[in-house]
Amino acid sequence: MQQTQSPLLRLWQLGKDHHGGLIAAIFCAVAGVLLGLLPYLSAGRILVALLTGQRDWNFYLLWCMVALGGYLAKTLLYNLALSLSHKATFQILRDIRKMVLSKMPRLPLGDILDTSSGRLKQIVVDQVESMETTLAHLLPEMTSNLLAPVCVLVYLFTLDWRMALLSLVSIPVGMAFMMAIMGSYGKDYQGAVETTQAMNETIVEYIGGIEVIKAFNQGKNSYEKFSSRVRANAAYYYNWMKKCQFGMALAYAIAPTTLITVLPVGWIFYTDGSLSAEVFLTTIILSMSIVGPLIAAMGFVDNLAKVGTIVGSVDEILLKPEQDHGTQPAQLGRPDIALDHVSFGYAQDKEILHNISLTIPAGSLTALVGPSGSGKSTIAKLIAGFWDVTEGRITLGGVEESRIPLEQLYDQVAFVSQDNYLFDDTIRENIRMGRVNATDQEVEQVAKAAGCDGFIRQLEHGYDTRVGGGGAHLSGGERQRIAIARAMLKNAPVVILDEATAYIDPENEAVVQRAVAKLVEGKTVIVIAHRLSTITGADQIVVVKDGSIEAQGRHEDLLRHCPLYADLWQAHMGAKEGETV
Ligand SMILES: Nc1ncnc2c1ncn2[C@@H]1O[C@H](COP(=O)(O)OP(=O)(O)OP(=O)(O)O)[C@@H](O)[C@H]1O
């Protein structure tokens, strides 16, 4: 969906639950500005009184009190406005972040994987944060800063329209220079966002890939890539600011020079008798109060352009089409799975799976085998509901998956992949992710069944040991067994196992196999098999080649009738022999 409305309006929409706070802030700010004009008005009155020889001290006292009252009210209301707008702003930013993050699980997995984590972090953390100035200051301050000069001008016009016009002359000239800079602000800011994103991506990549960088001794090259992006970022900002410097200086120098016209021409009017001393003096003082707020308001114009870019980035995520599976819970039968003429591609122009039809009876074990890149994981991920099929349909328990609400579908399937992510939390909580309301005893029970209780208890804090980001403090085999325990706790009727090729030493393999055997008991199981010897007893083996099903059947049949399977088997047996030599 393309976003066409104004960014500020969209931001207003995103903060829909906090309009009250923002409106109250604007109201206080406007009232503050109006009352803030009183000191200028008082000064005008006092000056005129002095020049006309006014001797009534009560008069001076009264106007001094008015000036002081106005100043105090302005200060108080300004701070109240800021506090209200900040409160509303931080709540809006919190809501935007929550909206973006809660959108993620409803997006097809590919949409998230295609966006680098550096970019996502920059949008959700940095860009959203940088809207704070705009939201908290722009609405109350810009509104009031624009309103104050308008009020002064209206008042000046009621006094003498010629003087009102004279006090306006320098402003458009100064503003013209400012507008010339602001014209390209949106484009310039977008460029700044892009170079910052490029820098962020490199640092995330640098840290994420530090093991590979060390192993291949690429530290210097990778650091060079990072530092060149940092330099590019700094150069971009420097050149941008340099470009703006001249125009800004002129704008700030010319716009406030209202007296250049007001003083000499006003003097002529005064001497020819068409302008009273009182009006002349009031105009001189009030004309000086116009430009300050206007310049402050102009300072926010760049914020407006910035908000356009940020709201665009946030909407890029928020408006992405979701996997729409409806919300009406489906009545599921036995967990049979059927793929009916399924085709799928990650990108529109490249089909990966072609016209796949396959039946997986409830309670059976199906193994997907085939050369690397043939599409085994893709079939499994489609069944798990991570993506929706492009053509054809998949049914689970007799219901088309596209009609099973995602939460219900995810409850049906436990997916144990090779790179099960562990969160930087305790082992207990990592296992409990399988079922958040599981008791400590249940967590420990599945850990025993998955063969990890022993090593967990040897850790310094046992189940309360933190595993580090991605499970970095554990070995590959340990991580895998924790992932199996997590899946056991979930107790979903369908289990998909991306059989590990890594971390397998003979001792660990036996433990993992035992854990897997317990996990799959009584379930509908799909195994993406890399080591064919483990699936010879499968109810059906599906041979996948180039995104199509080449053959399916039991091990012995396939050995006889499917040359590709026979080759894969030979290659596997050869590799096994190699391992044992
Ligand atoms: N997220 C993705 N985006 C784009 N293309 C992808 C994505 N994931 C996989 N592919 C492509 O889809 C094809 C099938 O990949 P898939 O992972 O399903 O194969 P596989 O048989 O499981 O391979 P392996 O045995 O090596 O894990 C490959 O050409 C791969 O490059």
The ligand as an SDF file (V2000), in Angstrom:
LIG
                    3D

 31 33  0  0  0  0  0  0  0  0999 V2000
   14.8510  -16.7010    2.1460 N   0  0  0  0  0  0  0  0  0  0  0  0
   15.1520  -17.0140    0.8880 C   0  0  0  0  0  0  0  0  0  0  0  0
   15.0800  -16.0710   -0.0560 N   0  0  0  0  0  0  0  0  0  0  0  0
   15.3730  -16.3410   -1.3420 C   0  0  0  0  0  0  0  0  0  0  0  0
   15.7370  -17.5710   -1.7880 N   0  0  0  0  0  0  0  0  0  0  0  0
   15.8380  -18.5670   -0.8970 C   0  0  0  0  0  0  0  0  0  0  0  0
   15.5440  -18.3310    0.4910 C   0  0  0  0  0  0  0  0  0  0  0  0
   15.7060  -19.5150    1.1390 N   0  0  0  0  0  0  0  0  0  0  0  0
   16.0800  -20.4310    0.2040 C   0  0  0  0  0  0  0  0  0  0  0  0
   16.1540  -19.8640   -1.0110 N   0  0  0  0  0  0  0  0  0  0  0  0
   16.4920  -20.5300   -2.2750 C   0  0  0  0  0  0  0  0  0  0  0  0
   15.5210  -21.5520   -2.4950 O   0  0  0  0  0  0  0  0  0  0  0  0
   16.1160  -22.7030   -3.0210 C   0  0  0  0  0  0  0  0  0  0  0  0
   15.7570  -23.8950   -2.1630 C   0  0  0  0  0  0  0  0  0  0  0  0
   16.3500  -23.7130   -0.8940 O   0  0  0  0  0  0  0  0  0  0  0  0
   16.0760  -24.7000    0.3230 P   0  0  0  0  0  0  0  0  0  0  0  0
   16.7150  -24.1030    1.5160 O   0  0  0  0  0  0  0  0  0  0  0  0
   14.6290  -25.0150    0.3780 O   0  0  0  0  0  0  0  0  0  0  0  0
   16.8720  -25.9800   -0.1440 O   0  0  0  0  0  0  0  0  0  0  0  0
   17.2740  -27.2700    0.6720 P   0  0  0  0  0  0  0  0  0  0  0  0
   16.9710  -28.4120   -0.2220 O   0  0  0  0  0  0  0  0  0  0  0  0
   16.6470  -27.2720    2.0110 O   0  0  0  0  0  0  0  0  0  0  0  0
   18.8460  -27.0570    0.7910 O   0  0  0  0  0  0  0  0  0  0  0  0
   19.8760  -27.5810    1.9090 P   0  0  0  0  0  0  0  0  0  0  0  0
   19.8190  -29.0500    1.8980 O   0  0  0  0  0  0  0  0  0  0  0  0
   21.1720  -27.0580    1.4030 O   0  0  0  0  0  0  0  0  0  0  0  0
   19.4510  -26.9570    3.2060 O   0  0  0  0  0  0  0  0  0  0  0  0
   17.6150  -22.4320   -3.0900 C   0  0  0  0  0  0  0  0  0  0  0  0
   17.9140  -22.0660   -4.4200 O   0  0  0  0  0  0  0  0  0  0  0  0
   17.8220  -21.2450   -2.1650 C   0  0  0  0  0  0  0  0  0  0  0  0
   18.8540  -20.4350   -2.6360 O   0  0  0  0  0  0  0  0  0  0  0  0
  1  2  1  0
  2  3  1  0
  2  7  2  0
  3  4  2  0
  4  5  1  0
  5  6  2  0
  6  7  1  0
  6 10  1  0
  7  8  1  0
  8  9  2  0
  9 10  1  0
 10 11  1  0
 11 12  1  0
 11 30  1  0
 12 13  1  0
 13 14  1  0
 13 28  1  0
 14 15  1  0
 15 16  1  0
 16 17  2  0
 16 18  1  0
 16 19  1  0
 19 20  1  0
 20 21  2  0
 20 22  1  0
 20 23  1  0
 23 24  1  0
 24 25  2  0
 24 26  1  0
 24 27  1  0
 28 29  1  0
 28 30  1  0
 30 31  1  0
M  END
$$$$
